[in-house]
Amino acid sequence: MRDEVDDLVEAWARERPDLDLVPVEVFSRIGRIARHLDLARKSAFADSGVESWEFDVLAALRRAGAPYELSPGRLLRETLVTSGTMTNRVDRLTTRGLVERMPDPNDRRGVLVRLTPEGKTRVDTAFEALLQAERALMPELGPDDREQLATLLRRLLEPFRRPAP
């Protein structure tokens, strides 16, 4: 089974036989998969009435478990955005009725962001659609292949989890 990456690598190997092209074989495919994944996610989220950035915030709250609330600082760590961006996102989600701000019972100056029932329904629907869309991107892989691929990708990501020296 050949793909366009094989053609690309073959052309480079012809022109630069002195180079190890394995990284191109791996990361060109990951990049192509990422584009297909991005399109599938956008479609799944659109069908559920949420945008990708909204899903990120709503999913972080949903994963927190009942009562589905987090401090803004924790949301920042979960979604990897700046505080200004998070403030804007929470404002917009509040306007849409998907989250609400609650006083933090442990900090008189603090607030918690809580998922509303509508937000919970929306994120659950979006997550189900996302799983279906992502599953459709792996039709050639059986359960063992998926598990093996997940393990290999975990190993590939490991160096990025370590603190920089």
C-alpha positions in Angstrom: 0.0 0.0 0.0 1.5 3.3 -1.1 0.5 6.9 -0.4 1.6 10.4 -1.4 4.3 10.4 1.4 6.0 7.4 -0.3 6.2 9.5 -3.5 7.6 12.4 -1.6 10.2 10.3 0.2 11.1 8.5 -3.0 11.8 11.9 -4.8 13.9 13.1 -1.9 15.8 9.9 -1.7 16.6 10.2 -5.4 17.8 13.8 -4.9 19.4 13.4 -1.5 20.4 9.8 -1.0 22.7 10.9 1.8 19.8 11.8 4.2 17.8 9.6 6.6 14.2 10.3 5.5 12.4 8.3 8.2 11.3 11.5 10.0 9.7 12.7 6.8 7.9 9.3 6.5 6.5 9.7 10.1 5.8 13.3 10.5 4.5 14.0 7.0 1.8 11.3 7.7 1.1 12.8 11.1 0.7 16.2 9.5 -1.7 14.8 6.9 -3.7 13.0 9.6 -3.8 16.2 11.7 -5.5 18.0 8.8 -8.1 15.3 8.4 -8.6 15.3 12.1 -9.1 19.0 12.3 -11.7 18.9 9.5 -13.5 16.0 11.2 -13.5 17.8 14.6 -14.8 21.0 13.1 -17.6 19.1 11.4 -18.5 17.1 14.6 -18.5 20.2 16.7 -20.5 22.3 14.2 -23.2 19.5 14.2 -23.3 19.8 18.0 -23.5 23.6 17.9 -20.1 24.3 19.5 -16.8 25.6 18.2 -13.5 23.9 18.9 -12.4 26.4 21.5 -15.8 26.1 23.2 -15.4 22.4 23.3 -12.0 22.7 25.0 -13.4 24.7 27.8 -16.6 22.8 28.2 -14.8 19.4 28.1 -12.3 20.5 30.8 -15.3 21.4 33.0 -17.1 18.1 32.2 -14.0 16.0 32.9 -13.7 17.7 36.3 -16.8 15.7 37.4 -19.8 17.0 39.3 -20.4 19.8 40.0 -18.5 20.4 36.8 -16.6 23.5 38.0 -13.0 24.7 37.9 -11.2 27.9 38.9 -10.1 30.1 36.0 -6.5 29.2 36.8 -7.2 25.5 36.5 -9.0 26.1 33.2 -5.9 27.9 31.9 -3.8 24.9 32.7 -6.3 22.5 31.2 -6.7 24.4 27.9 -3.2 26.0 27.6 -4.4 29.6 26.8 -3.6 33.0 28.3 -5.7 34.5 31.0 -7.0 37.2 28.7 -8.1 34.6 26.2 -9.8 32.5 29.0 -11.6 35.6 30.3 -13.0 36.2 26.8 -14.0 32.6 26.3 -15.7 32.4 29.7 -17.6 35.6 28.9 -18.8 34.3 25.6 -19.8 30.9 27.0 -21.6 32.7 29.8 -23.5 34.8 27.3 -24.5 31.6 25.5 -25.7 30.0 28.8 -23.2 27.2 28.6 -21.3 28.2 31.8 -21.8 30.4 34.8 -19.5 32.1 37.2 -20.0 31.2 40.9 -18.3 32.6 43.9 -15.5 30.4 45.2 -16.6 29.2 48.7 -12.9 28.8 49.7 -11.8 32.2 48.5 -13.9 35.3 48.9 -12.2 37.1 46.0 -12.2 34.0 43.7 -14.7 32.6 41.3 -15.4 29.2 39.8 -16.6 28.5 36.3 -19.4 26.0 36.3 -21.0 24.0 33.5 -24.7 24.7 33.1 -27.1 21.8 32.3 -27.2 23.1 28.7 -23.4 23.2 28.6 -23.3 19.6 29.8 -25.7 18.5 27.2 -23.8 20.3 24.5 -20.4 19.0 25.4 -21.7 15.4 25.8 -23.3 15.6 22.4 -20.2 17.1 20.9 -18.0 14.5 22.5 -20.1 11.6 21.2 -19.9 13.2 17.7 -16.2 13.6 18.0 -15.6 10.0 19.0 -17.7 8.9 16.0 -15.8 11.2 13.6 -12.4 10.1 15.0 -13.3 6.4 14.8 -14.2 6.9 11.2 -10.6 8.1 10.6 -9.3 4.7 11.5 -11.2 2.2 9.4 -8.1 0.2 8.5 -7.0 -0.4 12.1 -8.3 -3.1 14.3 -8.3 -2.9 18.1 -4.8 -4.3 18.4 -3.5 -1.9 15.8 -5.1 1.0 17.5 -3.6 0.0 20.9 -0.2 -0.4 19.3 -0.4 3.0 17.5 -1.5 4.7 20.8 1.5 3.2 22.6 3.9 4.3 19.9 2.5 7.8 19.8 2.7 8.0 23.6 6.4 7.1 23.3 6.8 9.7 20.6 5.3 12.4 22.8 7.2 11.5 26.0 10.2 13.8 25.4 7.8 16.8 25.2 6.5 16.0 28.7 9.9 16.3 30.3 11.0 19.7 31.5 13.5 21.5 29.4 17.1 21.3 30.7 
